[in-house]
Amino acid sequence: MKKYYCYILSNKNRTVLYVGYTNDLKRRVLQHQQGNGALFTKKYNIVDLIYYEEFDNSKDARNRERQLKNWHKD
């Protein structure tokens, strides 16, 4: 069964967060580290995986990503 992941990346100083989802966490984190991920992660050098959750389907992973992106820092 295929697994899906919702993940959070941050920069070295933990001042910026990036939330995403994927079906291949290892490949996606490597893409971010090589500068081939999102432009936002490249611009702010967001390469450290700080958290992830595993899901059995993409819909649940995407919904969790949306939920996390709607949270506010305060």
Stockholm file with secondary structure:
# STOCKHOLM 1.0

chainA/1-74         MKKYYCYILSNKNRTVLYVGYTNDLKRRVLQHQQGNGALFTKKYNIVDLIYYEEFDNSKDARNRERQLKNWHKD
#=GR chainA/1-74 SS CCCEEEEEEECTTSCCEEEEEESCHHHHHHHHHTTCSCHHHHHTTCCEEEEEEEESSHHHHHHHHHHHHTCCCC
#=GC SS_cons        CCCEEEEEEECTTSCCEEEEEESCHHHHHHHHHTTCSCHHHHHTTCCEEEEEEEESSHHHHHHHHHHHHTCCCC
//
